[in-house]
Amino acid sequence: MPANDSPTIDFNPRGILRNAHAQVILATSGLRKAFLKRTHKSYLSTAQWLELDAGNGVTLAGELNTAPATASSSHPAHKNTLVIVLHGWEGSSQSAYATSAGSTLFDNGFDTFRLNFRDHGDTYHLNRGIFNSSLIDEVVGAVKAIQQQTDYDKYCLMGFSLGGNFALRVAVREQHLAKPLAGVLAVCPVLDPAHTMMALNRGAFFYGRYFAHKWKRSLTAKLAAFPDYKYGKDLKSIHTLDELNNYFIPRYTGFNSVSEYFKSYTLTGQKLAFLNCPSYILAAGDDPIIPASDFQKIAKPANLHITVTQQGSHCAYLENLHKPSAADKYAVKLFGAC
């Protein structure tokens, strides 16, 4: 599918789901997670856990779902396509949106691989170094390893939030993969991390608290895996995202400042100018975390198409707690046409 022929998305939420905050809260709520676990029990229980050599001594891991060779499919055109799904910051292969997208794609004839970033999805013990968002080379290495260990006609990539940012950066580096990508979809991708951090800090109070709590929980788990790290005492007195950034980035990322670190994975300016594979961005005008103005600041090569819906919040796109999201259905149409 040419990048300027993006499929249409039909999204008309009703009632409380017209509220952006309600969307993002309900999309990751216990109710939503319970529904997904119950409805997609077989998908989750039959996933194969794989650890991947991502290069330079790094190991990443994820969950592969493949249809049995004897299974009949009502979607034969999708049967030899693998969609690699990338979660967001402090998410995992078990996150609600990754599970929802993966299971919806699987139900429509695609095989899926839900990849965990370093220090996500209980993989703290696999690598000594602490996760940071500049680590694109190991994600490229993991995607390459997936391609080398499988045999599909087509490989597609889908990412949410920070995972969407990683997906677009992988697409820019497609020449380093084992095989080309048939299509890349970034849902509500982080484009300018500094702006996103401002939105988290200045928006509704619970966003900043939520991510600070999850980040601290991950850092505590990392400390349990590598007790010789010495930040445990300091971590107890750090409470906000700004405090976490100012403490950990200069000490554990190789960057001298928070601003230098953010620039390492910023996608505005000409960062996307050399996209060679069909790439698509799905974003929402009411996203409380990704400023809509950032989409005016990115390069727009012929292979990139951007769809901005009026509503959808941040990676939510819920019309019903008990159904696939509109983003999931959009992905099925998009990858089915790639």
C-alpha positions as CSV (number, residue, x, y, z in Angstrom):
1,M,0.0,0.0,0.0
2,P,1.5,3.4,-0.9
3,A,2.0,5.6,2.1
4,N,-0.5,8.2,0.8
5,D,-3.2,5.5,0.7
6,S,-3.7,5.0,4.4
7,P,-6.9,3.2,5.4
8,T,-9.7,5.2,6.9
9,I,-10.4,4.9,10.6
10,D,-14.0,4.9,11.9
11,F,-13.9,6.1,15.5
12,N,-17.0,7.6,17.1
13,P,-16.9,7.1,20.9
14,R,-20.0,7.8,23.0
15,G,-20.7,8.9,26.5
16,I,-17.8,9.0,28.9
17,L,-15.5,7.6,26.3
18,R,-15.6,11.0,24.5
19,N,-13.4,12.3,27.4
20,A,-9.7,11.9,26.7
21,H,-8.8,11.2,30.3
22,A,-11.5,8.6,30.6
23,Q,-10.2,6.9,27.5
24,V,-6.6,6.6,28.6
25,I,-7.6,5.5,32.1
26,L,-10.1,2.9,31.0
27,A,-7.8,1.5,28.3
28,T,-5.3,0.4,30.9
29,S,-7.8,-0.3,33.7
30,G,-8.3,-3.5,35.6
31,L,-11.6,-4.0,33.9
32,R,-10.0,-3.8,30.5
33,K,-7.1,-6.1,31.5
34,A,-9.5,-8.6,33.0
35,F,-11.6,-8.7,29.8
36,L,-8.5,-9.2,27.7
37,K,-7.1,-12.0,29.9
38,R,-10.4,-13.8,29.9
39,T,-11.3,-13.4,26.2
40,H,-7.8,-14.0,24.9
41,K,-6.7,-16.7,27.4
42,S,-5.6,-19.1,24.6
43,Y,-3.6,-16.4,22.8
44,L,-1.7,-15.4,26.0
45,S,-1.2,-19.0,27.3
46,T,0.2,-20.4,24.0
47,A,2.7,-17.6,23.4
48,Q,6.3,-18.8,23.1
49,W,8.8,-16.9,25.2
50,L,11.9,-16.2,23.2
51,E,15.2,-14.6,24.2
52,L,17.0,-12.8,21.4
53,D,20.6,-11.9,20.8
54,A,20.3,-8.2,20.1
55,G,24.0,-7.7,19.5
56,N,26.8,-6.3,21.6
57,G,26.1,-8.7,24.4
58,V,22.5,-7.5,24.9
59,T,19.6,-9.9,25.3
60,L,16.0,-8.9,24.7
61,A,12.9,-11.1,25.0
62,G,9.4,-11.3,23.8
63,E,6.4,-13.5,23.1
64,L,5.7,-15.2,19.7
65,N,2.3,-16.4,18.7
66,T,2.0,-18.6,15.6
67,A,-1.0,-20.3,14.2
68,P,-0.6,-24.1,14.0
69,A,0.5,-25.3,10.6
70,T,-2.7,-27.3,10.3
71,A,-4.9,-24.4,11.2
72,S,-7.3,-23.2,8.5
73,S,-7.5,-19.5,8.1
74,S,-10.3,-17.3,6.9
75,H,-7.5,-14.7,6.1
76,P,-5.1,-16.6,3.9
77,A,-3.5,-13.4,2.6
78,H,-2.3,-12.6,6.1
79,K,-1.0,-16.1,6.9
80,N,2.6,-15.6,6.2
81,T,3.0,-12.1,7.8
82,L,4.6,-11.5,11.2
83,V,3.7,-8.3,13.0
84,I,6.2,-7.2,15.7
85,V,4.5,-5.2,18.4
86,L,6.4,-2.7,20.6
87,H,4.9,-1.5,23.9
88,G,5.4,2.0,25.5
89,W,7.5,3.3,28.3
90,E,7.1,1.1,31.4
91,G,4.8,-1.2,29.6
92,S,5.5,-4.7,28.4
93,S,4.4,-7.5,26.1
94,Q,1.6,-8.1,28.6
95,S,0.3,-4.5,28.5
96,A,-3.4,-4.1,27.7
97,Y,-2.8,-2.3,24.4
98,A,-0.1,-4.8,23.3
99,T,-2.3,-7.7,24.2
100,S,-5.4,-6.1,22.5
101,A,-3.5,-5.3,19.3
102,G,-1.6,-8.6,19.2
103,S,-4.7,-10.8,19.8
104,T,-6.8,-8.8,17.3
105,L,-4.1,-9.2,14.6
106,F,-3.7,-12.9,15.5
107,D,-7.5,-13.5,15.2
108,N,-7.3,-11.9,11.8
109,G,-4.7,-14.3,10.5
110,F,-1.4,-12.6,11.4
111,D,1.3,-14.1,13.5
112,T,2.7,-11.7,16.2
113,F,5.8,-11.1,18.2
114,R,5.3,-8.8,21.3
115,L,8.9,-7.6,22.0
116,N,9.9,-6.3,25.4
117,F,12.4,-3.5,25.7
118,R,15.3,-3.9,28.1
119,D,14.1,-3.8,31.8
120,H,10.5,-4.2,30.7
121,G,8.3,-7.3,31.2
122,D,10.3,-8.7,34.1
123,T,13.6,-8.9,32.1
124,Y,15.6,-6.8,34.5
125,H,18.1,-9.7,35.0
126,L,18.9,-10.1,31.3
127,N,21.2,-7.1,31.0
128,R,23.3,-5.2,33.5
129,G,22.8,-1.7,31.9
130,I,19.7,0.3,32.8
131,F,17.1,1.0,30.1
132,N,17.1,4.4,28.4
133,S,15.3,5.5,25.3
134,S,18.4,6.1,23.3
135,L,19.1,2.4,23.0
136,I,17.8,2.0,19.4
137,D,20.6,-0.3,18.2
138,E,19.5,-3.2,20.4
139,V,15.9,-2.9,19.3
140,V,17.1,-2.9,15.7
141,G,19.2,-5.9,16.6
142,A,16.2,-7.7,18.2
143,V,14.0,-7.1,15.2
144,K,16.8,-8.4,13.0
145,A,17.2,-11.5,15.2
146,I,13.4,-12.2,15.0
147,Q,13.7,-12.0,11.2
148,Q,16.7,-14.4,11.2
149,Q,14.9,-16.9,13.4
150,T,11.7,-16.9,11.5
151,D,10.6,-17.3,7.9
152,Y,7.8,-15.0,6.8
153,D,7.0,-13.4,3.4
154,K,6.3,-10.1,5.2
155,Y,7.4,-8.4,8.4
156,C,5.5,-5.5,9.9
157,L,6.1,-3.3,12.9
158,M,3.6,-1.7,15.2
159,G,4.5,0.5,18.2
160,F,2.6,2.5,20.9
161,S,3.7,5.8,22.4
162,L,7.5,5.3,23.1
163,G,7.2,2.1,21.2
164,G,5.9,4.1,18.2
165,N,9.0,6.3,18.5
166,F,11.2,3.2,18.5
167,A,9.2,1.8,15.5
168,L,9.9,4.9,13.4
169,R,13.6,4.9,14.4
170,V,13.8,1.2,13.4
171,A,12.2,2.1,10.1
172,V,14.8,4.8,9.4
173,R,17.5,2.1,10.0
174,E,15.8,-0.5,7.9
175,Q,19.0,-1.2,6.0
176,H,20.4,-2.8,9.1
177,L,17.7,-5.4,9.3
178,A,17.9,-8.9,7.8
179,K,14.8,-8.2,5.6
180,P,12.7,-5.2,4.6
181,L,9.7,-4.1,6.5
182,A,6.4,-4.2,4.6
183,G,4.8,-1.6,6.8
184,V,5.3,0.3,10.1
185,L,2.5,1.8,12.2
186,A,3.2,4.2,15.1
187,V,0.3,4.9,17.3
188,C,0.5,8.2,19.3
189,P,4.3,8.1,19.0
190,V,6.6,10.3,21.2
191,L,8.0,12.9,18.8
192,D,9.6,15.5,21.1
193,P,10.4,13.9,24.5
194,A,10.9,17.3,26.1
195,H,7.4,18.4,25.1
196,T,6.0,15.0,26.3
197,M,7.7,15.4,29.6
198,M,6.2,18.9,29.9
199,A,2.8,17.5,29.2
200,L,3.2,14.9,31.8
201,N,4.3,17.4,34.4
202,R,1.9,20.2,33.6
203,G,-1.2,18.2,32.7
204,A,-3.6,16.2,34.9
205,F,-1.6,15.4,38.1
206,F,-2.1,11.7,37.8
207,Y,-0.1,11.2,34.6
208,G,3.2,12.3,36.1
209,R,2.5,10.4,39.3
210,Y,1.6,7.3,37.4
211,F,4.8,7.2,35.3
212,A,7.1,8.2,38.3
213,H,5.6,5.4,40.3
214,K,6.1,2.8,37.5
215,W,9.7,4.0,36.8
216,K,10.6,3.8,40.5
217,R,9.1,0.3,40.6
218,S,11.3,-0.7,37.7
219,L,14.4,0.8,39.2
220,T,13.7,-1.1,42.4
221,A,13.4,-4.3,40.5
222,K,16.6,-3.6,38.6
223,L,18.3,-3.1,42.0
224,A,17.1,-6.5,43.1
225,A,18.7,-8.1,40.0
226,F,21.9,-6.1,40.4
227,P,22.3,-5.2,44.1
228,D,25.7,-3.6,43.6
229,Y,24.0,-0.6,42.1
230,K,24.1,2.1,44.8
231,Y,21.1,4.2,44.1
232,G,18.7,2.4,46.5
233,K,18.9,5.0,49.3
234,D,18.6,8.0,47.0
235,L,15.7,6.5,45.1
236,K,13.6,6.6,48.3
237,S,13.8,10.4,48.4
238,I,13.1,10.9,44.7
239,H,9.4,11.4,43.8
240,T,8.8,13.2,40.5
241,L,9.7,12.6,36.9
242,D,12.0,15.6,36.8
243,E,13.8,14.4,39.9
244,L,14.2,11.0,38.4
245,N,15.5,12.4,35.1
246,N,17.9,14.8,36.8
247,Y,19.3,12.0,39.0
248,F,19.5,9.0,36.7
249,I,20.3,10.4,33.2
250,P,23.7,12.0,34.0
251,R,24.7,9.0,36.1
252,Y,23.4,6.0,34.1
253,T,22.9,6.9,30.4
254,G,26.2,8.4,29.2
255,F,24.5,11.7,28.5
256,N,25.6,14.8,30.4
257,S,22.2,16.5,30.7
258,V,18.5,15.7,30.4
259,S,18.2,17.9,27.3
260,E,21.0,16.1,25.5
261,Y,19.4,12.8,26.3
262,F,16.0,13.9,25.1
263,K,17.6,15.1,21.8
264,S,18.9,11.6,21.2
265,Y,15.5,10.2,20.5
266,T,13.6,13.3,19.3
267,L,12.0,12.8,15.9
268,T,11.2,16.4,14.9
269,G,13.2,18.2,12.3
270,Q,14.7,16.0,9.6
271,K,15.0,12.8,11.6
272,L,12.3,11.0,9.5
273,A,13.4,12.5,6.2
274,F,15.0,9.3,5.0
275,L,12.3,6.7,5.7
276,N,12.4,4.1,3.0
277,C,9.6,1.8,4.0
278,P,5.9,2.5,4.1
279,S,5.3,4.1,7.5
280,Y,2.1,5.4,9.1
281,I,1.4,7.5,12.1
282,L,-2.0,7.3,13.9
283,A,-2.5,10.1,16.4
284,A,-5.3,11.8,18.3
285,G,-6.0,15.5,18.5
286,D,-7.0,15.1,22.1
287,D,-3.9,13.2,23.2
288,P,-3.1,14.5,26.7
289,I,0.5,13.3,26.5
290,I,1.7,14.0,22.9
291,P,1.2,17.6,21.8
292,A,-0.6,17.8,18.5
293,S,1.7,20.7,17.5
294,D,4.6,18.3,17.3
295,F,3.2,16.7,14.2
296,Q,3.8,20.0,12.3
297,K,7.5,19.8,13.1
298,I,8.5,16.5,11.6
299,A,9.7,15.7,8.1
300,K,7.1,14.3,5.8
301,P,8.8,12.1,3.2
302,A,6.7,10.3,0.5
303,N,6.7,7.1,2.5
304,L,5.2,8.6,5.6
305,H,1.4,9.2,6.1
306,I,-0.1,10.8,9.1
307,T,-3.7,10.3,10.2
308,V,-4.8,12.6,13.1
309,T,-8.3,11.8,14.5
310,Q,-10.2,14.3,16.6
311,Q,-10.4,11.8,19.5
312,G,-8.6,8.7,20.7
313,S,-6.6,10.1,23.6
314,H,-3.2,8.4,24.2
315,C,-3.1,5.0,22.5
316,A,-6.7,4.3,23.6
317,Y,-9.2,4.5,20.8
318,L,-11.8,2.7,22.9
319,E,-15.4,2.4,21.7
320,N,-16.2,-0.4,24.2
321,L,-14.2,-2.0,27.0
322,H,-15.1,-5.4,25.7
323,K,-14.1,-5.0,22.0
324,P,-10.9,-4.4,20.1
325,S,-9.9,-0.7,19.9
326,A,-10.3,1.3,16.7
327,A,-6.4,1.4,16.5
328,D,-6.4,-2.5,16.5
329,K,-8.9,-2.6,13.7
330,Y,-7.0,0.1,11.8
331,A,-3.8,-2.0,12.1
332,V,-5.6,-5.1,10.7
333,K,-6.7,-3.1,7.6
334,L,-3.3,-1.4,7.2
335,F,-1.1,-4.5,7.5
336,G,-3.6,-6.6,5.4
337,A,-3.0,-4.2,2.5
338,C,0.8,-3.9,2.8
